[in-house]
Amino acid sequence: MNSSNLTRRSLLLGGAGVATAFALAACTGGPNLLTATSAPVTAAEKARRRTGRTTQVQLTAGKTDIDLAGRTASTWAYNGHVPGPTIRATVGDTIHAHVTNQLPDDTTVHWHGIALRNDMDGVPPITQQPIAPGSSYDYAFTADAPGTYWYHPHVGPQLDRGLQGPLVIEDPHEPLGYDHDWVLVLDDWLDGVTATPDQVLADLKKGMSSMTGMGGMSGMMGGGQEGTPTRNGNLLSGTSSSLLGGDAGDVYYPYYLINGRPAGDPTIFTAKPAQRVRLRVINAGGDTAFRFSVGGHRLTVTHTDGYPVNPVEGDSILLGMGERYDAIITVADGAFPIVAEAVGKANRGFAILRSNPGSPTPTANGYTAPDTSPVTATVLSATSADTLQRRGIDRRIDIALTGGMMKYDWSVNGKVFDINNPLDGAYTVREGERVQLTIANQTMMWHPFHIHGHTFQLDGGPRKDTAIVLPHRTLRVLLDADNPGLWMTHCHNVYHAESGMMAVLGYEKS
């Protein structure tokens, strides 16, 4: 079978024939680039701080049914649950994850935010061949930085099913004091209810020309009134948001979940008044930014994407897809709504915090967040211990986010990612360099931009691995090239990425 006979769409969707295509497209690294198994990758892994302990993880990706407040949805999940099991390890532990694929399609696991060894990053065909149906794969890597991370597939739009789970790396010298440590996974949900993610992607890829009856281009490009979107099948128009600079998202989701449960059957967290709670908030959505808040409480943001920041208080936090924020609250006396507003989509995820059994139960729509600006990365700064040291810039790279809704041809520097030639247009660095990335969003929509295997520091701001880039705005970040290999860089809107807004950051051979 010749890979040239396979359509690019079938490759990106992970449909029939994808395993063969991946094998034919095996990434060699090219004449001047390292591969995922080059000697410097092994050397970097050996240099990580280690405890000598191993955290064993068993993950089975398979079909399952979940209950959404009385409605059954058939989906794919890890170990039969949405979200998957919370994996907890300590800094320096080796994580050994045995992953079994009981799905009808190929899959992988990507460990989002972890600066791990390149051959464990879970990105076919860049770092591994996919895990075929009925097969297993062993991931083994050292997690040498504490923080809140998560895991999900990197094959087609699979992460917009139920394939996701939290990964928490504990700090044995944790400076924060708190009584509870809660993980909250925010998600937009459609799988098994209105469509599959593959069907949604197919609808989106038809482009603007086929989207009749959706309010025209102005609606799709954010011309509608904020909070008044219009549904057309699996898609939305008019999802305008001032927070996001225009179009907030284009996919219709019938549910928004917190820890796998909808507003009609919310998760309930219990604590005692005056206790301190660490919230680890993860946006695992496919096409939705969330504005997170806890009624009656101020949030003290302490971390973003795993890295400490100088604490900032706020009433809410804005999270793009792939971002994580940690915050401390001091629990008040009563029962309170935990709300994840689907920005621009006039809906919300909902859970409950209860510290008094006699207090009235809050309702999903009985709370309005304070009219104050949410905490975003732009108001945060890295702690002195986590600020990149001052040094000269060795390499400057310009990344343009391009494309649009008209043809649904999202791309990087005008080039749609080609899985058959993944290194075409790759950005290159050398190990040890200080790199300045200038990420210019030339489109009319916001993008949460993610770089694998590294953190970067926003200009004067925090360390992150995923950051929002607003329409027609530029984000400048610094990155230390300290983790050799071949690494994906992409928009974390899964539909933008699978339509071509991806590229590779590769390390040159010395």
FIFIMAR-694646 format. One record per residue (C-alpha): residue number from 1; residue in one letter; x, y, z. Coordinates in nm, 2 decimals, always signed. Example, Ala and Ser with C-alpha at 12.3 -4.5 7.8 and 13.67 -1.06 7.14 Angstrom:
2
[minu 1 a [+1.23 -0.45 +0.78]]
[minu 2 s [+1.37 -0.11 +0.71]]
// end
This chain:
510
[minu 1 m [+0.00 +0.00 +0.00]]
[minu 2 n [+0.14 +0.34 -0.10]]
[minu 3 s [+0.10 +0.62 +0.15]]
[minu 4 s [+0.05 +0.87 -0.14]]
[minu 5 n [-0.28 +0.69 -0.21]]
[minu 6 l [-0.41 +0.77 +0.14]]
[minu 7 t [-0.58 +1.10 +0.18]]
[minu 8 r [-0.44 +1.35 +0.43]]
[minu 9 r [-0.79 +1.36 +0.60]]
[minu 10 s [-0.79 +0.99 +0.67]]
[minu 11 l [-0.45 +1.01 +0.82]]
[minu 12 l [-0.54 +1.29 +1.05]]
[minu 13 l [-0.86 +1.14 +1.16]]
[minu 14 g [-0.69 +0.81 +1.25]]
[minu 15 g [-0.93 +0.61 +1.03]]
[minu 16 a [-0.87 +0.29 +0.84]]
[minu 17 g [-0.53 +0.24 +0.70]]
[minu 18 v [-0.36 +0.48 +0.94]]
[minu 19 a [-0.12 +0.23 +1.10]]
[minu 20 t [+0.02 +0.14 +0.76]]
[minu 21 a [+0.05 +0.51 +0.67]]
[minu 22 f [+0.23 +0.59 +1.00]]
[minu 23 a [+0.47 +0.30 +0.94]]
[minu 24 l [+0.54 +0.43 +0.59]]
[minu 25 a [+0.58 +0.79 +0.72]]
[minu 26 a [+0.83 +0.68 +1.00]]
[minu 27 c [+1.02 +0.99 +1.10]]
[minu 28 t [+1.40 +0.95 +1.05]]
[minu 29 g [+1.49 +1.30 +1.16]]
[minu 30 g [+1.64 +1.40 +0.83]]
[minu 31 p [+2.01 +1.45 +0.76]]
[minu 32 n [+2.06 +1.73 +1.00]]
[minu 33 l [+1.82 +1.66 +1.28]]
[minu 34 l [+1.83 +1.42 +1.58]]
[minu 35 t [+1.57 +1.15 +1.61]]
[minu 36 a [+1.36 +1.06 +1.91]]
[minu 37 t [+1.61 +0.79 +2.00]]
[minu 38 s [+1.93 +0.97 +1.93]]
[minu 39 a [+2.21 +0.94 +2.20]]
[minu 40 p [+2.15 +1.30 +2.33]]
[minu 41 v [+1.79 +1.20 +2.42]]
[minu 42 t [+1.92 +0.92 +2.63]]
[minu 43 a [+2.19 +1.15 +2.78]]
[minu 44 a [+1.93 +1.41 +2.88]]
[minu 45 e [+1.72 +1.15 +3.05]]
[minu 46 k [+2.01 +1.02 +3.25]]
[minu 47 a [+2.09 +1.37 +3.37]]
[minu 48 r [+1.74 +1.42 +3.52]]
[minu 49 r [+1.72 +1.41 +3.90]]
[minu 50 r [+1.59 +1.07 +4.01]]
[minu 51 t [+1.46 +0.91 +4.33]]
[minu 52 g [+1.51 +0.55 +4.22]]
[minu 53 r [+1.14 +0.49 +4.28]]
[minu 54 t [+0.90 +0.37 +4.01]]
[minu 55 t [+0.53 +0.46 +3.99]]
[minu 56 q [+0.35 +0.18 +3.81]]
[minu 57 v [+0.04 +0.28 +3.60]]
[minu 58 q [-0.20 +0.06 +3.41]]
[minu 59 l [-0.41 +0.23 +3.14]]
[minu 60 t [-0.65 +0.06 +2.91]]
[minu 61 a [-0.80 +0.27 +2.63]]
[minu 62 g [-1.14 +0.12 +2.54]]
[minu 63 k [-1.51 +0.18 +2.47]]
[minu 64 t [-1.73 +0.26 +2.76]]
[minu 65 d [-2.07 +0.42 +2.85]]
[minu 66 i [-2.10 +0.71 +3.08]]
[minu 67 d [-2.41 +0.86 +3.25]]
[minu 68 l [-2.47 +1.23 +3.18]]
[minu 69 a [-2.75 +1.31 +3.43]]
[minu 70 g [-2.96 +1.02 +3.30]]
[minu 71 r [-2.84 +1.02 +2.94]]
[minu 72 t [-2.61 +0.74 +2.83]]
[minu 73 a [-2.32 +0.84 +2.61]]
[minu 74 s [-2.10 +0.58 +2.44]]
[minu 75 t [-1.74 +0.70 +2.43]]
[minu 76 w [-1.38 +0.61 +2.46]]
[minu 77 a [-1.20 +0.64 +2.79]]
[minu 78 y [-0.91 +0.52 +3.01]]
[minu 79 n [-1.00 +0.23 +3.25]]
[minu 80 g [-1.37 +0.29 +3.18]]
[minu 81 h [-1.39 +0.63 +3.35]]
[minu 82 v [-1.41 +1.00 +3.25]]
[minu 83 p [-1.17 +1.15 +3.34]]
[minu 84 g [-0.92 +0.87 +3.36]]
[minu 85 p [-0.74 +0.78 +3.68]]
[minu 86 t [-0.54 +1.06 +3.85]]
[minu 87 i [-0.18 +0.96 +3.84]]
[minu 88 r [+0.03 +1.09 +4.13]]
[minu 89 a [+0.41 +1.06 +4.15]]
[minu 90 t [+0.69 +1.25 +4.33]]
[minu 91 v [+0.96 +1.46 +4.16]]
[minu 92 g [+1.23 +1.23 +4.03]]
[minu 93 d [+1.02 +0.92 +4.02]]
[minu 94 t [+1.02 +0.70 +3.71]]
[minu 95 i [+0.66 +0.67 +3.57]]
[minu 96 h [+0.61 +0.33 +3.40]]
[minu 97 a [+0.28 +0.33 +3.22]]
[minu 98 h [+0.16 +0.01 +3.05]]
[minu 99 v [-0.10 +0.12 +2.80]]
[minu 100 t [-0.33 -0.14 +2.63]]
[minu 101 n [-0.53 -0.04 +2.33]]
[minu 102 q [-0.88 -0.20 +2.32]]
[minu 103 l [-1.01 +0.07 +2.08]]
[minu 104 p [-1.10 +0.00 +1.71]]
[minu 105 d [-0.84 +0.26 +1.60]]
[minu 106 d [-0.47 +0.33 +1.67]]
[minu 107 t [-0.39 +0.55 +1.97]]
[minu 108 t [-0.10 +0.68 +2.18]]
[minu 109 v [-0.06 +0.87 +2.51]]
[minu 110 h [+0.09 +1.22 +2.53]]
[minu 111 w [+0.20 +1.34 +2.87]]
[minu 112 h [+0.11 +1.71 +2.83]]
[minu 113 g [+0.35 +1.95 +2.99]]
[minu 114 i [+0.61 +1.70 +3.11]]
[minu 115 a [+0.96 +1.77 +2.99]]
[minu 116 l [+1.03 +1.40 +2.94]]
[minu 117 r [+1.25 +1.20 +2.71]]
[minu 118 n [+1.15 +1.25 +2.34]]
[minu 119 d [+1.08 +0.89 +2.26]]
[minu 120 m [+0.81 +0.88 +2.53]]
[minu 121 d [+0.61 +1.18 +2.41]]
[minu 122 g [+0.34 +0.98 +2.23]]
[minu 123 v [+0.33 +1.16 +1.89]]
[minu 124 p [+0.32 +0.94 +1.59]]
[minu 125 p [+0.51 +0.93 +1.35]]
[minu 126 i [+0.75 +1.18 +1.52]]
[minu 127 t [+0.84 +0.99 +1.84]]
[minu 128 q [+0.68 +0.65 +1.81]]
[minu 129 q [+0.46 +0.43 +1.59]]
[minu 130 p [+0.10 +0.43 +1.71]]
[minu 131 i [-0.04 +0.16 +1.94]]
[minu 132 a [-0.25 -0.07 +1.71]]
[minu 133 p [-0.58 -0.21 +1.82]]
[minu 134 g [-0.52 -0.51 +2.05]]
[minu 135 s [-0.16 -0.41 +2.12]]
[minu 136 s [+0.02 -0.26 +2.42]]
[minu 137 y [+0.30 -0.01 +2.47]]
[minu 138 d [+0.52 +0.07 +2.77]]
[minu 139 y [+0.60 +0.43 +2.85]]
[minu 140 a [+0.88 +0.49 +3.10]]
[minu 141 f [+1.02 +0.84 +3.18]]
[minu 142 t [+1.14 +1.05 +3.47]]
[minu 143 a [+0.93 +1.34 +3.58]]
[minu 144 d [+1.18 +1.59 +3.73]]
[minu 145 a [+0.95 +1.90 +3.78]]
[minu 146 p [+0.66 +1.92 +4.02]]
[minu 147 g [+0.32 +2.05 +3.90]]
[minu 148 t [-0.02 +1.98 +3.75]]
[minu 149 y [-0.01 +1.81 +3.41]]
[minu 150 w [-0.24 +1.57 +3.22]]
[minu 151 y [-0.24 +1.30 +2.96]]
[minu 152 h [-0.44 +1.24 +2.64]]
[minu 153 p [-0.39 +1.08 +2.29]]
[minu 154 h [-0.22 +1.24 +2.00]]
[minu 155 v [-0.39 +1.06 +1.72]]
[minu 156 g [-0.67 +1.25 +1.53]]
[minu 157 p [-0.93 +1.43 +1.75]]
[minu 158 q [-0.94 +1.15 +2.01]]
[minu 159 l [-0.89 +1.38 +2.30]]
[minu 160 d [-1.24 +1.52 +2.24]]
[minu 161 r [-1.37 +1.19 +2.34]]
[minu 162 g [-1.32 +1.08 +2.70]]
[minu 163 l [-0.95 +0.99 +2.67]]
[minu 164 q [-0.79 +1.22 +2.92]]
[minu 165 g [-0.67 +1.21 +3.28]]
[minu 166 p [-0.48 +1.42 +3.54]]
[minu 167 l [-0.11 +1.37 +3.61]]
[minu 168 v [+0.02 +1.53 +3.94]]
[minu 169 i [+0.39 +1.54 +4.02]]
[minu 170 e [+0.43 +1.62 +4.39]]
[minu 171 d [+0.70 +1.83 +4.54]]
[minu 172 p [+0.85 +1.66 +4.85]]
[minu 173 h [+0.94 +2.01 +4.97]]
[minu 174 e [+0.60 +2.17 +4.89]]
[minu 175 p [+0.61 +2.52 +5.04]]
[minu 176 l [+0.23 +2.57 +5.03]]
[minu 177 g [+0.01 +2.47 +5.32]]
[minu 178 y [-0.34 +2.33 +5.26]]
[minu 179 d [-0.58 +2.08 +5.40]]
[minu 180 h [-0.72 +1.94 +5.07]]
[minu 181 d [-0.58 +1.89 +4.72]]
[minu 182 w [-0.85 +1.87 +4.46]]
[minu 183 v [-0.81 +1.82 +4.08]]
[minu 184 l [-1.09 +1.97 +3.86]]
[minu 185 v [-1.09 +1.86 +3.50]]
[minu 186 l [-1.30 +2.10 +3.28]]
[minu 187 d [-1.43 +1.96 +2.96]]
[minu 188 d [-1.67 +2.02 +2.67]]
[minu 189 w [-1.87 +1.72 +2.57]]
[minu 190 l [-2.04 +1.59 +2.25]]
[minu 191 d [-1.92 +1.23 +2.20]]
[minu 192 g [-2.20 +0.98 +2.19]]
[minu 193 v [-2.46 +1.25 +2.23]]
[minu 194 t [-2.47 +1.47 +1.91]]
[minu 195 a [-2.18 +1.34 +1.71]]
[minu 196 t [-1.83 +1.20 +1.72]]
[minu 197 p [-1.52 +1.43 +1.70]]
[minu 198 d [-1.45 +1.28 +1.36]]
[minu 199 q [-1.79 +1.39 +1.23]]
[minu 200 v [-1.74 +1.74 +1.37]]
[minu 201 l [-1.40 +1.77 +1.21]]
[minu 202 a [-1.55 +1.66 +0.88]]
[minu 203 d [-1.82 +1.93 +0.91]]
[minu 204 l [-1.57 +2.20 +1.00]]
[minu 205 k [-1.34 +2.10 +0.71]]
[minu 206 k [-1.62 +2.18 +0.46]]
[minu 207 g [-1.54 +2.54 +0.53]]
[minu 208 m [-1.74 +2.86 +0.52]]
[minu 209 s [-1.87 +2.81 +0.17]]
[minu 210 s [-2.09 +2.52 +0.28]]
[minu 211 m [-2.21 +2.68 +0.61]]
[minu 212 t [-2.54 +2.83 +0.49]]
[minu 213 g [-2.79 +2.95 +0.74]]
[minu 214 m [-2.53 +3.02 +1.00]]
[minu 215 g [-2.55 +3.40 +1.01]]
[minu 216 g [-2.28 +3.46 +0.74]]
[minu 217 m [-1.92 +3.53 +0.78]]
[minu 218 s [-1.97 +3.79 +1.05]]
[minu 219 g [-2.12 +3.54 +1.28]]
[minu 220 m [-1.85 +3.28 +1.23]]
[minu 221 m [-1.58 +3.54 +1.27]]
[minu 222 g [-1.71 +3.67 +1.60]]
[minu 223 g [-1.96 +3.93 +1.48]]
[minu 224 g [-2.24 +3.81 +1.69]]
[minu 225 q [-2.33 +3.95 +2.03]]
[minu 226 e [-2.14 +3.81 +2.32]]
[minu 227 g [-2.32 +3.52 +2.48]]
[minu 228 t [-2.58 +3.47 +2.20]]
[minu 229 p [-2.44 +3.19 +1.98]]
[minu 230 t [-2.66 +3.02 +1.72]]
[minu 231 r [-2.64 +2.64 +1.67]]
[minu 232 n [-2.64 +2.48 +1.33]]
[minu 233 g [-2.60 +2.10 +1.36]]
[minu 234 n [-2.27 +2.03 +1.52]]
[minu 235 l [-2.14 +2.39 +1.48]]
[minu 236 l [-2.20 +2.73 +1.63]]
[minu 237 s [-2.20 +3.08 +1.50]]
[minu 238 g [-2.18 +3.41 +1.69]]
[minu 239 t [-1.96 +3.29 +1.98]]
[minu 240 s [-1.81 +3.63 +2.02]]
[minu 241 s [-1.60 +3.71 +2.33]]
[minu 242 s [-1.42 +4.02 +2.43]]
[minu 243 l [-1.19 +3.82 +2.65]]
[minu 244 l [-1.08 +3.62 +2.35]]
[minu 245 g [-1.08 +3.90 +2.09]]
[minu 246 g [-1.36 +3.77 +1.88]]
[minu 247 d [-1.48 +3.42 +1.78]]
[minu 248 a [-1.47 +3.21 +2.09]]
[minu 249 g [-1.52 +2.87 +1.92]]
[minu 250 d [-1.71 +2.70 +1.65]]
[minu 251 v [-1.83 +2.36 +1.79]]
[minu 252 y [-2.16 +2.29 +1.96]]
[minu 253 y [-2.13 +2.10 +2.28]]
[minu 254 p [-2.45 +1.98 +2.46]]
[minu 255 y [-2.27 +1.94 +2.79]]
[minu 256 y [-1.99 +2.10 +2.99]]
[minu 257 l [-1.84 +1.88 +3.25]]
[minu 258 i [-1.64 +1.91 +3.57]]
[minu 259 n [-1.47 +1.58 +3.66]]
[minu 260 g [-1.69 +1.40 +3.41]]
[minu 261 r [-2.02 +1.51 +3.54]]
[minu 262 p [-2.27 +1.77 +3.40]]
[minu 263 a [-2.46 +2.04 +3.57]]
[minu 264 g [-2.76 +1.81 +3.62]]
[minu 265 d [-2.56 +1.57 +3.83]]
[minu 266 p [-2.27 +1.77 +3.97]]
[minu 267 t [-1.96 +1.66 +4.15]]
[minu 268 i [-1.98 +1.76 +4.52]]
[minu 269 f [-1.67 +1.86 +4.71]]
[minu 270 t [-1.68 +1.87 +5.09]]
[minu 271 a [-1.46 +2.05 +5.34]]
[minu 272 k [-1.48 +2.23 +5.67]]
[minu 273 p [-1.51 +2.61 +5.71]]
[minu 274 a [-1.18 +2.78 +5.72]]
[minu 275 q [-0.99 +2.49 +5.56]]
[minu 276 r [-0.75 +2.57 +5.28]]
[minu 277 v [-0.79 +2.39 +4.95]]
[minu 278 r [-0.55 +2.36 +4.66]]
[minu 279 l [-0.74 +2.35 +4.34]]
[minu 280 r [-0.56 +2.20 +4.04]]
[minu 281 v [-0.78 +2.32 +3.74]]
[minu 282 i [-0.72 +2.16 +3.40]]
[minu 283 n [-0.89 +2.26 +3.07]]
[minu 284 a [-0.92 +1.93 +2.88]]
[minu 285 g [-1.16 +2.07 +2.63]]
[minu 286 g [-1.14 +2.05 +2.25]]
[minu 287 d [-1.28 +2.39 +2.14]]
[minu 288 t [-1.37 +2.58 +2.46]]
[minu 289 a [-1.21 +2.84 +2.68]]
[minu 290 f [-1.34 +2.83 +3.04]]
[minu 291 r [-1.38 +3.11 +3.30]]
[minu 292 f [-1.34 +2.93 +3.63]]
[minu 293 s [-1.47 +3.07 +3.96]]
[minu 294 v [-1.60 +2.95 +4.30]]
[minu 295 g [-1.90 +3.15 +4.43]]
[minu 296 g [-1.83 +3.34 +4.75]]
[minu 297 h [-1.45 +3.28 +4.73]]
[minu 298 r [-1.14 +3.46 +4.61]]
[minu 299 l [-0.89 +3.26 +4.43]]
[minu 300 t [-0.52 +3.30 +4.50]]
[minu 301 v [-0.34 +3.18 +4.19]]
[minu 302 t [-0.01 +3.00 +4.28]]
[minu 303 h [+0.09 +2.81 +3.97]]
[minu 304 t [+0.03 +2.79 +3.60]]
[minu 305 d [+0.12 +2.49 +3.38]]
[minu 306 g [+0.30 +2.34 +3.67]]
[minu 307 y [+0.53 +2.64 +3.75]]
[minu 308 p [+0.50 +2.87 +4.06]]
[minu 309 v [+0.41 +3.23 +4.01]]
[minu 310 n [+0.41 +3.52 +4.25]]
[minu 311 p [+0.06 +3.49 +4.40]]
[minu 312 v [-0.22 +3.69 +4.25]]
[minu 313 e [-0.58 +3.71 +4.38]]
[minu 314 g [-0.88 +3.72 +4.16]]
[minu 315 d [-1.25 +3.63 +4.13]]
[minu 316 s [-1.20 +3.40 +3.83]]
[minu 317 i [-0.94 +3.25 +3.60]]
[minu 318 l [-0.94 +3.22 +3.22]]
[minu 319 l [-0.81 +2.89 +3.09]]
[minu 320 g [-0.75 +2.80 +2.72]]
[minu 321 m [-0.75 +2.44 +2.61]]
[minu 322 g [-0.44 +2.26 +2.76]]
[minu 323 e [-0.37 +2.52 +3.02]]
[minu 324 r [-0.37 +2.45 +3.40]]
[minu 325 y [-0.39 +2.68 +3.69]]
[minu 326 d [-0.35 +2.60 +4.06]]
[minu 327 a [-0.52 +2.82 +4.32]]
[minu 328 i [-0.58 +2.83 +4.69]]
[minu 329 i [-0.91 +2.91 +4.85]]
[minu 330 t [-1.01 +2.94 +5.21]]
[minu 331 v [-1.34 +2.76 +5.25]]
[minu 332 a [-1.63 +2.98 +5.37]]
[minu 333 d [-1.93 +2.84 +5.57]]
[minu 334 g [-2.21 +2.72 +5.34]]
[minu 335 a [-2.27 +2.56 +5.00]]
[minu 336 f [-2.13 +2.73 +4.69]]
[minu 337 p [-2.13 +2.69 +4.32]]
[minu 338 i [-1.81 +2.59 +4.13]]
[minu 339 v [-1.86 +2.73 +3.78]]
[minu 340 a [-1.67 +2.69 +3.45]]
[minu 341 e [-1.83 +2.93 +3.21]]
[minu 342 a [-1.79 +2.82 +2.85]]
[minu 343 v [-1.66 +3.15 +2.72]]
[minu 344 g [-1.88 +3.29 +2.44]]
[minu 345 k [-2.10 +2.98 +2.43]]
[minu 346 a [-2.37 +3.08 +2.69]]
[minu 347 n [-2.34 +2.76 +2.89]]
[minu 348 r [-2.13 +2.63 +3.18]]
[minu 349 g [-1.99 +2.34 +3.38]]
[minu 350 f [-2.10 +2.32 +3.74]]
[minu 351 a [-2.00 +2.15 +4.06]]
[minu 352 i [-2.07 +2.22 +4.43]]
[minu 353 l [-1.85 +2.30 +4.73]]
[minu 354 r [-2.02 +2.22 +5.06]]
[minu 355 s [-1.89 +2.30 +5.41]]
[minu 356 n [-2.23 +2.32 +5.59]]
[minu 357 p [-2.48 +2.03 +5.54]]
[minu 358 g [-2.77 +2.26 +5.63]]
[minu 359 s [-2.71 +2.53 +5.37]]
[minu 360 p [-2.93 +2.54 +5.06]]
[minu 361 t [-2.79 +2.37 +4.76]]
[minu 362 p [-2.68 +2.61 +4.49]]
[minu 363 t [-2.81 +2.57 +4.13]]
[minu 364 a [-2.62 +2.58 +3.81]]
[minu 365 n [-2.78 +2.90 +3.68]]
[minu 366 g [-2.82 +3.08 +4.02]]
[minu 367 y [-2.48 +3.24 +4.02]]
[minu 368 t [-2.32 +3.52 +3.82]]
[minu 369 a [-1.94 +3.57 +3.84]]
[minu 370 p [-1.83 +3.91 +3.97]]
[minu 371 d [-1.78 +4.16 +3.69]]
[minu 372 t [-1.40 +4.18 +3.73]]
[minu 373 s [-1.13 +4.08 +3.49]]
[minu 374 p [-1.02 +3.71 +3.52]]
[minu 375 v [-0.67 +3.62 +3.61]]
[minu 376 t [-0.47 +3.54 +3.29]]
[minu 377 a [-0.11 +3.47 +3.22]]
[minu 378 t [-0.06 +3.84 +3.13]]
[minu 379 v [-0.10 +3.95 +3.49]]
[minu 380 l [+0.13 +3.67 +3.63]]
[minu 381 s [+0.51 +3.66 +3.69]]
[minu 382 a [+0.74 +3.37 +3.76]]
[minu 383 t [+0.89 +3.34 +4.10]]
[minu 384 s [+1.26 +3.44 +4.12]]
[minu 385 a [+1.36 +3.07 +4.16]]
[minu 386 d [+1.17 +2.98 +3.84]]
[minu 387 t [+1.27 +3.28 +3.62]]
[minu 388 l [+1.50 +3.20 +3.34]]
[minu 389 q [+1.85 +3.34 +3.40]]
[minu 390 r [+1.95 +3.64 +3.19]]
[minu 391 r [+2.17 +3.55 +2.90]]
[minu 392 g [+2.21 +3.64 +2.53]]
[minu 393 i [+1.97 +3.51 +2.27]]
[minu 394 d [+2.13 +3.25 +2.04]]
[minu 395 r [+1.85 +3.20 +1.80]]
[minu 396 r [+1.53 +3.39 +1.70]]
[minu 397 i [+1.24 +3.20 +1.55]]
[minu 398 d [+0.93 +3.36 +1.40]]
[minu 399 i [+0.61 +3.15 +1.41]]
[minu 400 a [+0.30 +3.28 +1.22]]
[minu 401 l [-0.04 +3.13 +1.30]]
[minu 402 t [-0.23 +3.14 +0.97]]
[minu 403 g [-0.54 +3.02 +0.79]]
[minu 404 g [-0.90 +3.07 +0.88]]
[minu 405 m [-1.26 +2.95 +0.88]]
[minu 406 m [-1.33 +3.02 +0.51]]
[minu 407 k [-1.15 +2.71 +0.40]]
[minu 408 y [-1.08 +2.57 +0.75]]
[minu 409 d [-0.71 +2.56 +0.65]]
[minu 410 w [-0.55 +2.64 +0.98]]
[minu 411 s [-0.17 +2.63 +0.94]]
[minu 412 v [+0.17 +2.75 +1.06]]
[minu 413 n [+0.35 +3.00 +0.84]]
[minu 414 g [+0.10 +2.93 +0.56]]
[minu 415 k [+0.19 +2.56 +0.56]]
[minu 416 v [-0.06 +2.30 +0.65]]
[minu 417 f [+0.10 +2.02 +0.85]]
[minu 418 d [+0.16 +1.71 +0.63]]
[minu 419 i [+0.18 +1.39 +0.83]]
[minu 420 n [+0.35 +1.21 +0.54]]
[minu 421 n [+0.63 +1.47 +0.55]]
[minu 422 p [+0.62 +1.60 +0.91]]
[minu 423 l [+0.97 +1.76 +0.90]]
[minu 424 d [+0.88 +1.98 +0.61]]
[minu 425 g [+0.90 +2.34 +0.74]]
[minu 426 a [+1.04 +2.22 +1.08]]
[minu 427 y [+1.20 +2.49 +1.31]]
[minu 428 t [+1.55 +2.40 +1.42]]
[minu 429 v [+1.75 +2.47 +1.73]]
[minu 430 r [+2.08 +2.34 +1.89]]
[minu 431 e [+2.10 +2.20 +2.23]]
[minu 432 g [+2.21 +2.46 +2.48]]
[minu 433 e [+2.07 +2.76 +2.29]]
[minu 434 r [+1.86 +3.03 +2.44]]
[minu 435 v [+1.58 +3.07 +2.18]]
[minu 436 q [+1.34 +3.36 +2.14]]
[minu 437 l [+1.01 +3.26 +1.98]]
[minu 438 t [+0.78 +3.53 +1.83]]
[minu 439 i [+0.44 +3.38 +1.78]]
[minu 440 a [+0.23 +3.61 +1.56]]
[minu 441 n [-0.14 +3.53 +1.53]]
[minu 442 q [-0.24 +3.64 +1.18]]
[minu 443 t [-0.59 +3.50 +1.20]]
[minu 444 m [-0.93 +3.62 +1.32]]
[minu 445 m [-0.95 +3.37 +1.60]]
[minu 446 w [-0.76 +3.30 +1.93]]
[minu 447 h [-0.53 +3.00 +1.96]]
[minu 448 p [-0.39 +2.82 +2.27]]
[minu 449 f [-0.04 +2.75 +2.15]]
[minu 450 h [+0.15 +2.45 +2.30]]
[minu 451 i [+0.51 +2.34 +2.27]]
[minu 452 h [+0.59 +1.98 +2.37]]
[minu 453 g [+0.88 +1.88 +2.59]]
[minu 454 h [+0.97 +2.23 +2.71]]
[minu 455 t [+0.85 +2.53 +2.91]]
[minu 456 f [+0.88 +2.88 +2.79]]
[minu 457 q [+0.87 +3.21 +2.97]]
[minu 458 l [+0.64 +3.49 +2.86]]
[minu 459 d [+0.81 +3.83 +2.82]]
[minu 460 g [+0.82 +3.94 +3.18]]
[minu 461 g [+0.57 +3.68 +3.28]]
[minu 462 p [+0.53 +3.32 +3.40]]
[minu 463 r [+0.68 +2.99 +3.28]]
[minu 464 k [+0.43 +2.79 +3.07]]
[minu 465 d [+0.39 +2.52 +2.80]]
[minu 466 t [+0.06 +2.64 +2.66]]
[minu 467 a [-0.04 +3.01 +2.62]]
[minu 468 i [-0.33 +3.20 +2.46]]
[minu 469 v [-0.24 +3.41 +2.15]]
[minu 470 l [-0.52 +3.65 +2.07]]
[minu 471 p [-0.63 +3.75 +1.72]]
[minu 472 h [-0.38 +3.98 +1.54]]
[minu 473 r [-0.16 +3.98 +1.85]]
[minu 474 t [+0.20 +3.87 +1.90]]
[minu 475 l [+0.34 +3.66 +2.19]]
[minu 476 r [+0.71 +3.67 +2.25]]
[minu 477 v [+0.86 +3.40 +2.47]]
[minu 478 l [+1.20 +3.26 +2.57]]
[minu 479 l [+1.29 +2.89 +2.56]]
[minu 480 d [+1.60 +2.71 +2.67]]
[minu 481 a [+1.68 +2.43 +2.42]]
[minu 482 d [+1.76 +2.17 +2.70]]
[minu 483 n [+1.56 +1.87 +2.59]]
[minu 484 p [+1.69 +1.72 +2.26]]
[minu 485 g [+1.46 +1.55 +2.00]]
[minu 486 l [+1.18 +1.62 +1.77]]
[minu 487 w [+0.89 +1.81 +1.93]]
[minu 488 m [+0.54 +1.91 +1.82]]
[minu 489 t [+0.43 +2.27 +1.84]]
[minu 490 h [+0.06 +2.33 +1.77]]
[minu 491 c [-0.26 +2.50 +1.85]]
[minu 492 h [-0.44 +2.31 +2.13]]
[minu 493 n [-0.78 +2.36 +1.97]]
[minu 494 v [-0.79 +2.00 +1.85]]
[minu 495 y [-0.98 +2.08 +1.54]]
[minu 496 h [-0.73 +2.35 +1.44]]
[minu 497 a [-0.44 +2.12 +1.50]]
[minu 498 e [-0.60 +1.83 +1.31]]
[minu 499 s [-0.67 +2.07 +1.02]]
[minu 500 g [-0.30 +2.16 +0.99]]
[minu 501 m [-0.20 +2.41 +1.26]]
[minu 502 m [+0.10 +2.20 +1.37]]
[minu 503 a [+0.48 +2.21 +1.31]]
[minu 504 v [+0.79 +2.04 +1.45]]
[minu 505 l [+1.07 +2.19 +1.66]]
[minu 506 g [+1.37 +1.98 +1.59]]
[minu 507 y [+1.72 +1.97 +1.74]]
[minu 508 e [+2.01 +1.99 +1.50]]
[minu 509 k [+2.29 +1.73 +1.52]]
[minu 510 s [+2.60 +1.88 +1.68]]
// end
